[in-house]
Amino acid sequence: MALSRRMAASTLLLLVLLVATEMGATTTKVAEARDCLSQSFKFKGACLSSSNCAGVCRTENFPDGECHRQHLERKCFCKKPC
């Protein structure tokens, strides 16, 4: 009788541990911020430096900007969180 009680207690403990680890393994999804891009109206010429592009974008009330290739040309695109 004592052996079956120990076996039942051990099985119950193992089951509780398995359930606890499954509950702890759930992943939390974090929403990622997306950036909206808009081609700069004030930037002139080929965009060779993202820091220059960002500076021009700040004059257009955007927090940041970066160079992107579009149809064989490098253009300045301003970006902000959507």
N, CA, C and O atoms as a Tinker XYZ file with bonds, in Angstrom:
   328  protein
     1  N      0.809000   -1.191000    0.000000    73     2
     2  CA     0.000000    0.000000    0.000000    64     1     3
     3  C      0.857000    1.262000    0.000000    63     2     4     5
     4  O      0.555000    2.223000   -0.706000    81     3
     5  N      1.932000    1.256000    0.797000    73     3     6
     6  CA     2.820000    2.415000    0.876000    64     5     7
     7  C      3.513000    2.646000   -0.461000    63     6     8     9
     8  O      3.741000    3.791000   -0.853000    81     7
     9  N      3.848000    1.566000   -1.163000    73     7    10
    10  CA     4.505000    1.684000   -2.457000    64     9    11
    11  C      3.573000    2.327000   -3.484000    63    10    12    13
    12  O      4.027000    3.160000   -4.269000    81    11
    13  N      2.311000    1.978000   -3.506000    73    11    14
    14  CA     1.375000    2.553000   -4.470000    64    13    15
    15  C      1.089000    4.023000   -4.146000    63    14    16    17
    16  O      0.847000    4.816000   -5.057000    81    15
    17  N      1.113000    4.397000   -2.858000    73    15    18
    18  CA     0.947000    5.798000   -2.469000    64    17    19
    19  C      2.132000    6.623000   -2.935000    63    18    20    21
    20  O      1.965000    7.735000   -3.437000    81    19
    21  N      3.331000    6.077000   -2.767000    73    19    22
    22  CA     4.536000    6.779000   -3.230000    64    21    23
    23  C      4.507000    6.921000   -4.745000    63    22    24    25
    24  O      4.868000    7.961000   -5.296000    81    23
    25  N      4.074000    5.864000   -5.399000    73    23    26
    26  CA     4.001000    5.896000   -6.859000    64    25    27
    27  C      2.979000    6.936000   -7.309000    63    26    28    29
    28  O      3.233000    7.680000   -8.256000    81    27
    29  N      1.839000    6.996000   -6.650000    73    27    30
    30  CA     0.808000    7.971000   -6.996000    64    29    31
    31  C      1.299000    9.395000   -6.728000    63    30    32    33
    32  O      1.055000   10.296000   -7.530000    81    31
    33  N      1.987000    9.599000   -5.610000    73    31    34
    34  CA     2.514000   10.925000   -5.274000    64    33    35
    35  C      3.584000   11.344000   -6.281000    63    34    36    37
    36  O      3.625000   12.497000   -6.709000    81    35
    37  N      4.443000   10.406000   -6.652000    73    35    38
    38  CA     5.491000   10.704000   -7.633000    64    37    39
    39  C      4.885000   11.043000   -8.988000    63    38    40    41
    40  O      5.338000   11.970000   -9.660000    81    39
    41  N      3.877000   10.305000   -9.385000    73    39    42
    42  CA     3.210000   10.554000  -10.661000    64    41    43
    43  C      2.520000   11.909000  -10.655000    63    42    44    45
    44  O      2.578000   12.647000  -11.639000    81    43
    45  N      1.864000   12.236000   -9.540000    73    43    46
    46  CA     1.195000   13.525000   -9.422000    64    45    47
    47  C      2.207000   14.664000   -9.478000    63    46    48    49
    48  O      1.964000   15.673000  -10.140000    81    47
    49  N      3.328000   14.517000   -8.796000    73    47    50
    50  CA     4.372000   15.536000   -8.803000    64    49    51
    51  C      4.922000   15.725000  -10.217000    63    50    52    53
    52  O      5.128000   16.856000  -10.656000    81    51
    53  N      5.158000   14.634000  -10.921000    73    51    54
    54  CA     5.652000   14.702000  -12.288000    64    53    55
    55  C      4.645000   15.407000  -13.193000    63    54    56    57
    56  O      5.028000   16.216000  -14.038000    81    55
    57  N      3.380000   15.108000  -13.020000    73    55    58
    58  CA     2.334000   15.738000  -13.809000    64    57    59
    59  C      2.271000   17.240000  -13.546000    63    58    60    61
    60  O      2.145000   18.030000  -14.482000    81    59
    61  N      2.359000   17.634000  -12.281000    73    59    62
    62  CA     2.341000   19.056000  -11.917000    64    61    63
    63  C      3.541000   19.772000  -12.533000    63    62    64    65
    64  O      3.402000   20.886000  -13.038000    81    63
    65  N      4.716000   19.144000  -12.497000    73    63    66
    66  CA     5.913000   19.754000  -13.091000    64    65    67
    67  C      5.761000   19.917000  -14.601000    63    66    68    69
    68  O      6.150000   20.944000  -15.158000    81    67
    69  N      5.205000   18.920000  -15.256000    73    67    70
    70  CA     5.005000   19.021000  -16.703000    64    69    71
    71  C      4.043000   20.144000  -17.057000    63    70    72    73
    72  O      4.286000   20.901000  -17.997000    81    71
    73  N      2.956000   20.254000  -16.312000    73    71    74
    74  CA     1.981000   21.315000  -16.568000    64    73    75
    75  C      2.607000   22.683000  -16.307000    63    74    76    77
    76  O      2.372000   23.629000  -17.058000    81    75
    77  N      3.404000   22.788000  -15.244000    73    75    78
    78  CA     4.038000   24.064000  -14.909000    64    77    79
    79  C      5.034000   24.491000  -15.983000    63    78    80    81
    80  O      5.097000   25.670000  -16.331000    81    79
    81  N      5.806000   23.554000  -16.509000    73    79    82
    82  CA     6.772000   23.924000  -17.545000    64    81    83
    83  C      6.068000   24.291000  -18.838000    63    82    84    85
    84  O      6.542000   25.165000  -19.565000    81    83
    85  N      4.951000   23.650000  -19.144000    73    83    86
    86  CA     4.199000   24.016000  -20.342000    64    85    87
    87  C      3.603000   25.412000  -20.199000    63    86    88    89
    88  O      3.560000   26.169000  -21.168000    81    87
    89  N      3.148000   25.754000  -19.011000    73    87    90
    90  CA     2.587000   27.081000  -18.792000    64    89    91
    91  C      3.668000   28.141000  -18.875000    63    90    92    93
    92  O      3.412000   29.242000  -19.364000    81    91
    93  N      4.858000   27.838000  -18.413000    73    91    94
    94  CA     5.961000   28.799000  -18.458000    64    93    95
    95  C      6.557000   28.947000  -19.840000    63    94    96    97
    96  O      7.246000   29.929000  -20.112000    81    95
    97  N      6.304000   27.987000  -20.720000    73    95    98
    98  CA     6.900000   28.005000  -22.052000    64    97    99
    99  C      6.075000   28.800000  -23.054000    63    98   100   101
   100  O      6.460000   28.906000  -24.219000    81    99
   101  N      4.956000   29.356000  -22.628000    73    99   102
   102  CA     4.167000   30.130000  -23.574000    64   101   103
   103  C      4.939000   31.377000  -23.965000    63   102   104   105
   104  O      5.557000   32.032000  -23.126000    81   103
   105  N      4.894000   31.690000  -25.231000    73   103   106
   106  CA     5.637000   32.844000  -25.722000    64   105   107
   107  C      4.739000   34.063000  -25.693000    63   106   108   109
   108  O      3.531000   33.981000  -25.917000    81   107
   109  N      5.350000   35.174000  -25.415000    73   107   110
   110  CA     4.640000   36.435000  -25.409000    64   109   111
   111  C      4.900000   37.126000  -26.736000    63   110   112   113
   112  O      6.052000   37.309000  -27.130000    81   111
   113  N      3.845000   37.507000  -27.419000    73   111   114
   114  CA     4.004000   38.200000  -28.683000    64   113   115
   115  C      4.105000   39.690000  -28.422000    63   114   116   117
   116  O      3.309000   40.269000  -27.683000    81   115
   117  N      5.099000   40.291000  -29.043000    73   115   118
   118  CA     5.316000   41.719000  -28.900000    64   117   119
   119  C      5.026000   42.366000  -30.246000    63   118   120   121
   120  O      5.517000   41.914000  -31.281000    81   119
   121  N      4.249000   43.395000  -30.227000    73   119   122
   122  CA     3.952000   44.096000  -31.470000    64   121   123
   123  C      5.166000   44.892000  -31.911000    63   122   124   125
   124  O      5.778000   45.612000  -31.122000    81   123
   125  N      5.502000   44.750000  -33.178000    73   123   126
   126  CA     6.631000   45.489000  -33.713000    64   125   127
   127  C      6.119000   46.759000  -34.382000    63   126   128   129
   128  O      5.115000   46.751000  -35.093000    81   127
   129  N      6.837000   47.843000  -34.132000    73   127   130
   130  CA     6.459000   49.103000  -34.751000    64   129   131
   131  C      6.828000   49.060000  -36.231000    63   130   132   133
   132  O      7.889000   48.558000  -36.602000    81   131
   133  N      5.958000   49.581000  -37.056000    73   131   134
   134  CA     6.219000   49.649000  -38.481000    64   133   135
   135  C      6.570000   51.078000  -38.842000    63   134   136   137
   136  O      6.083000   52.030000  -38.233000    81   135
   137  N      7.420000   51.209000  -39.838000    73   135   138
   138  CA     7.797000   52.529000  -40.315000    64   137   139
   139  C      7.099000   52.805000  -41.636000    63   138   140   141
   140  O      7.047000   51.945000  -42.516000    81   139
   141  N      6.567000   54.002000  -41.764000    73   139   142
   142  CA     5.982000   54.452000  -43.020000    64   141   143
   143  C      7.026000   55.290000  -43.741000    63   142   144   145
   144  O      7.669000   56.145000  -43.132000    81   143
   145  N      7.194000   55.048000  -45.026000    73   143   146
   146  CA     8.188000   55.760000  -45.821000    64   145   147
   147  C      7.512000   56.713000  -46.788000    63   146   148   149
   148  O      6.444000   56.425000  -47.327000    81   147
   149  N      8.154000   57.855000  -46.997000    73   147   150
   150  CA     7.674000   58.843000  -47.950000    64   149   151
   151  C      8.897000   59.468000  -48.610000    63   150   152   153
   152  O      9.829000   59.883000  -47.921000    81   151
   153  N      8.900000   59.536000  -49.937000    73   151   154
   154  CA    10.057000   60.104000  -50.620000    64   153   155
   155  C     10.165000   61.579000  -50.291000    63   154   156   157
   156  O      9.167000   62.300000  -50.287000    81   155
   157  N     11.377000   62.022000  -50.017000    73   155   158
   158  CA    11.629000   63.413000  -49.662000    64   157   159
   159  C     11.378000   64.327000  -50.857000    63   158   160   161
   160  O     11.745000   64.009000  -51.988000    81   159
   161  N     10.754000   65.455000  -50.587000    73   159   162
   162  CA    10.522000   66.453000  -51.634000    64   161   163
   163  C     11.689000   67.432000  -51.737000    63   162   164   165
   164  O     11.921000   68.010000  -52.799000    81   163
   165  N     12.415000   67.618000  -50.654000    73   163   166
   166  CA    13.470000   68.629000  -50.629000    64   165   167
   167  C     14.855000   68.089000  -50.967000    63   166   168   169
   168  O     15.738000   68.864000  -51.335000    81   167
   169  N     15.065000   66.786000  -50.852000    73   167   170
   170  CA    16.396000   66.219000  -51.104000    64   169   171
   171  C     16.671000   66.244000  -52.606000    63   170   172   173
   172  O     15.852000   65.790000  -53.405000    81   171
   173  N     17.837000   66.782000  -52.980000    73   171   174
   174  CA    18.220000   66.887000  -54.389000    64   173   175
   175  C     19.428000   66.010000  -54.654000    63   174   176   177
   176  O     20.327000   65.918000  -53.818000    81   175
   177  N     19.456000   65.365000  -55.810000    73   175   178
   178  CA    20.598000   64.553000  -56.216000    64   177   179
   179  C     20.482000   63.119000  -55.732000    63   178   180   181
   180  O     19.466000   62.707000  -55.172000    81   179
   181  N     21.579000   62.354000  -55.971000    73   179   182
   182  CA    21.619000   60.955000  -55.546000    64   181   183
   183  C     21.834000   60.887000  -54.039000    63   182   184   185
   184  O     22.622000   61.651000  -53.482000    81   183
   185  N     21.147000   59.993000  -53.400000    73   183   186
   186  CA    21.266000   59.825000  -51.945000    64   185   187
   187  C     22.438000   58.894000  -51.652000    63   186   188   189
   188  O     22.345000   57.684000  -51.861000    81   187
   189  N     23.526000   59.455000  -51.175000    73   187   190
   190  CA    24.724000   58.667000  -50.873000    64   189   191
   191  C     24.953000   58.510000  -49.378000    63   190   192   193
   192  O     25.718000   57.643000  -48.956000    81   191
   193  N     24.301000   59.338000  -48.577000    73   191   194
   194  CA    24.507000   59.306000  -47.130000    64   193   195
   195  C     23.154000   59.354000  -46.422000    63   194   196   197
   196  O     22.396000   60.312000  -46.578000    81   195
   197  N     22.861000   58.317000  -45.647000    73   195   198
   198  CA    21.594000   58.293000  -44.916000    64   197   199
   199  C     21.539000   59.376000  -43.851000    63   198   200   201
   200  O     20.453000   59.830000  -43.491000    81   199
   201  N     22.697000   59.800000  -43.339000    73   199   202
   202  CA    22.684000   60.861000  -42.326000    64   201   203
   203  C     22.290000   62.198000  -42.957000    63   202   204   205
   204  O     21.578000   62.983000  -42.331000    81   203
   205  N     22.741000   62.470000  -44.191000    73   203   206
   206  CA    22.305000   63.684000  -44.888000    64   205   207
   207  C     20.814000   63.614000  -45.191000    63   206   208   209
   208  O     20.094000   64.602000  -45.039000    81   207
   209  N     20.361000   62.456000  -45.615000    73   207   210
   210  CA    18.944000   62.248000  -45.898000    64   209   211
   211  C     18.113000   62.490000  -44.638000    63   210   212   213
   212  O     17.080000   63.157000  -44.696000    81   211
   213  N     18.552000   61.959000  -43.517000    73   211   214
   214  CA    17.821000   62.133000  -42.257000    64   213   215
   215  C     17.742000   63.607000  -41.866000    63   214   216   217
   216  O     16.722000   64.066000  -41.352000    81   215
   217  N     18.825000   64.345000  -42.113000    73   215   218
   218  CA    18.824000   65.775000  -41.803000    64   217   219
   219  C     17.800000   66.539000  -42.633000    63   218   220   221
   220  O     17.100000   67.408000  -42.113000    81   219
   221  N     17.712000   66.218000  -43.918000    73   219   222
   222  CA    16.719000   66.860000  -44.781000    64   221   223
   223  C     15.313000   66.452000  -44.351000    63   222   224   225
   224  O     14.397000   67.274000  -44.341000    81   223
   225  N     15.149000   65.197000  -44.001000    73   223   226
   226  CA    13.825000   64.722000  -43.564000    64   225   227
   227  C     13.364000   65.419000  -42.294000    63   226   228   229
   228  O     12.170000   65.656000  -42.113000    81   227
   229  N     14.301000   65.750000  -41.414000    73   227   230
   230  CA    13.916000   66.463000  -40.192000    64   229   231
   231  C     13.366000   67.854000  -40.525000    63   230   232   233
   232  O     12.517000   68.371000  -39.799000    81   231
   233  N     13.849000   68.468000  -41.629000    73   231   234
   234  CA    13.295000   69.770000  -42.030000    64   233   235
   235  C     11.898000   69.606000  -42.615000    63   234   236   237
   236  O     11.157000   70.582000  -42.734000    81   235
   237  N     11.532000   68.376000  -42.981000    73   235   238
   238  CA    10.196000   68.086000  -43.502000    64   237   239
   239  C      9.295000   67.480000  -42.417000    63   238   240   241
   240  O      8.264000   66.879000  -42.719000    81   239
   241  N      9.697000   67.646000  -41.159000    73   239   242
   242  CA     8.933000   67.166000  -39.995000    64   241   243
   243  C      8.820000   65.654000  -39.915000    63   242   244   245
   244  O      7.792000   65.127000  -39.488000    81   243
   245  N      9.872000   64.951000  -40.326000    73   243   246
   246  CA     9.985000   63.508000  -40.134000    64   245   247
   247  C     11.106000   63.264000  -39.138000    63   246   248   249
   248  O     12.092000   64.000000  -39.149000    81   247
   249  N     10.995000   62.262000  -38.282000    73   247   250
   250  CA    12.050000   62.010000  -37.303000    64   249   251
   251  C     13.311000   61.370000  -37.896000    63   250   252   253
   252  O     14.377000   61.453000  -37.286000    81   251
   253  N     13.213000   60.732000  -39.076000    73   251   254
   254  CA    14.375000   60.024000  -39.613000    64   253   255
   255  C     14.230000   59.860000  -41.114000    63   254   256   257
   256  O     13.164000   60.099000  -41.681000    81   255
   257  N     15.316000   59.448000  -41.747000    73   255   258
   258  CA    15.306000   59.196000  -43.178000    64   257   259
   259  C     16.457000   58.291000  -43.553000    63   258   260   261
   260  O     17.438000   58.192000  -42.817000    81   259
   261  N     16.345000   57.629000  -44.695000    73   259   262
   262  CA    17.424000   56.749000  -45.149000    64   261   263
   263  C     17.371000   56.611000  -46.667000    63   262   264   265
   264  O     16.330000   56.817000  -47.292000    81   263
   265  N     18.511000   56.261000  -47.238000    73   263   266
   266  CA    18.621000   56.079000  -48.683000    64   265   267
   267  C     18.097000   54.712000  -49.084000    63   266   268   269
   268  O     18.343000   53.709000  -48.414000    81   267
   269  N     17.364000   54.694000  -50.201000    73   267   270
   270  CA    16.870000   53.441000  -50.768000    64   269   271
   271  C     17.072000   53.471000  -52.273000    63   270   272   273
   272  O     16.961000   54.515000  -52.916000    81   271
   273  N     17.371000   52.301000  -52.816000    73   271   274
   274  CA    17.510000   52.185000  -54.268000    64   273   275
   275  C     16.123000   52.011000  -54.870000    63   274   276   277
   276  O     15.338000   51.165000  -54.441000    81   275
   277  N     15.842000   52.843000  -55.888000    73   275   278
   278  CA    14.567000   52.753000  -56.582000    64   277   279
   279  C     14.835000   52.977000  -58.068000    63   278   280   281
   280  O     15.230000   54.068000  -58.478000    81   279
   281  N     14.619000   51.939000  -58.866000    73   279   282
   282  CA    14.816000   52.022000  -60.322000    64   281   283
   283  C     16.221000   52.512000  -60.667000    63   282   284   285
   284  O     16.372000   53.483000  -61.410000    81   283
   285  N     17.222000   51.867000  -60.149000    73   283   286
   286  CA    18.638000   52.152000  -60.404000    64   285   287
   287  C     19.122000   53.470000  -59.817000    63   286   288   289
   288  O     20.298000   53.804000  -59.967000    81   287
   289  N     18.268000   54.219000  -59.165000    73   287   290
   290  CA    18.668000   55.466000  -58.513000    64   289   291
   291  C     18.567000   55.305000  -56.999000    63   290   292   293
   292  O     17.725000   54.565000  -56.490000    81   291
   293  N     19.444000   56.014000  -56.296000    73   291   294
   294  CA    19.354000   56.032000  -54.835000    64   293   295
   295  C     18.644000   57.303000  -54.428000    63   294   296   297
   296  O     19.108000   58.409000  -54.705000    81   295
   297  N     17.499000   57.131000  -53.758000    73   295   298
   298  CA    16.678000   58.276000  -53.375000    64   297   299
   299  C     16.529000   58.330000  -51.867000    63   298   300   301
   300  O     16.679000   57.328000  -51.168000    81   299
   301  N     16.232000   59.511000  -51.391000    73   299   302
   302  CA    16.048000   59.751000  -49.955000    64   301   303
   303  C     14.587000   59.517000  -49.599000    63   302   304   305
   304  O     13.686000   60.106000  -50.197000    81   303
   305  N     14.370000   58.658000  -48.627000    73   303   306
   306  CA    13.027000   58.395000  -48.130000    64   305   307
   307  C     12.964000   58.750000  -46.653000    63   306   308   309
   308  O     13.779000   58.295000  -45.851000    81   307
   309  N     11.986000   59.569000  -46.314000    73   307   310
   310  CA    11.765000   59.953000  -44.919000    64   309   311
   311  C     10.899000   58.886000  -44.273000    63   310   312   313
   312  O     10.034000   58.295000  -44.920000    81   311
   313  N     11.141000   58.641000  -42.980000    73   311   314
   314  CA    10.360000   57.619000  -42.311000    64   313   315
   315  C      9.880000   58.082000  -40.950000    63   314   316   317
   316  O     10.510000   58.899000  -40.279000    81   315
   317  N      8.739000   57.529000  -40.570000    73   315   318
   318  CA     8.145000   57.803000  -39.260000    64   317   319
   319  C      7.344000   56.576000  -38.854000    63   318   320   321
   320  O      6.929000   55.798000  -39.713000    81   319
   321  N      7.123000   56.394000  -37.569000    73   319   322
   322  CA     6.284000   55.261000  -37.122000    64   321   323
   323  C      4.855000   55.454000  -37.635000    63   322   324   325
   324  O      4.308000   56.556000  -37.587000    81   323
   325  N      4.270000   54.376000  -38.122000    73   323   326
   326  CA     2.878000   54.438000  -38.637000    64   325   327
   327  C      1.882000   54.541000  -37.492000    63   326   328
   328  O      0.675000   54.604000  -37.726000    81   327
